[in-house]
Amino acid sequence: MKRLLLISSSFVYGQGYLDHAEAEIRDLLSRVKRVLFVPYALYDRDSYAAIARKRFEAMGFGLDSTHEAESPRKAVENAEAIFIGGGNTFRLLKALYDFDLLSVIKRWVEGGIPYIGSSAGTVVACPTIQTTNDMPIVIPPSFQALGLVTFQINPHYLDPDPTSTHMGETRELRLIQFLEENNVPVVGLREGAMLRVEGDSLRLTGFAAARIFRRGVEPAEFAPASLLSV
């Protein structure tokens, strides 16, 4: 049974790293002692792993990082749980291809080990990374990602601001454009919102609402604690 926690952002305004997600993380990892961190979304992997290690140790969990392992694949095969952090989604996905980790992460998570994603780590849990907000600073071999869920996610989702003088596309318009070319639902996950997957159950957690976009219909709004069907 898949057990996922997909977090929109590692930070919310006024709180520290993963503070708003601590209760959900503790609940998901209730039977876990050590977490395997995947730091490839940021350039300085040592510093990133140190930040994640300090935070998870404060919650009572040990943390290892794939970039410190002799074999990242073996590290995944021995992991009790996996956490993929945020940063640049293109850089993250390219590294997952470079280290041949996509298939082994997918197999282990579908086999039942807990998966936590935040921001870019949430996007790579989707079928593709086509709904990321990031610039393609590197080019991965494909946009195909882990496919741990059947829908797309747009983290850090921002509502249109009617008072803004910005003349570029809104996030809503960009997702509508995605749906013109791809018939795959998209969850616009605002900062402070999280998705909790337990087998076939999908629940919106956190303190922010989410918006679901589907081709040909008006976007639908869902409040925290809602059970979703995407």
Buried (B, 14 or more C-beta within 10 A) or exposed (E): EBBBBBBBBBBBEEEEBBEBBBEBBEEBBEEBEBBBBBBBBBEEBEEBBBBBBEBBEEEEBEBBBBBEBEEBBEBBEEBBBBBBBBBBBBBBBBBBBEBEBBEBBBEBBBEEBBBBBBBBBBBBBBBBBBBBBBEBEEEBEEBBBBBBBEBBBBBBBEEEEEEEEEEEEBBBEBBBEBBEEBEBBBBBBBBBBBBBBEEEEBBBBBEBBBBBBBBEEEEEEBEBEBEBEB
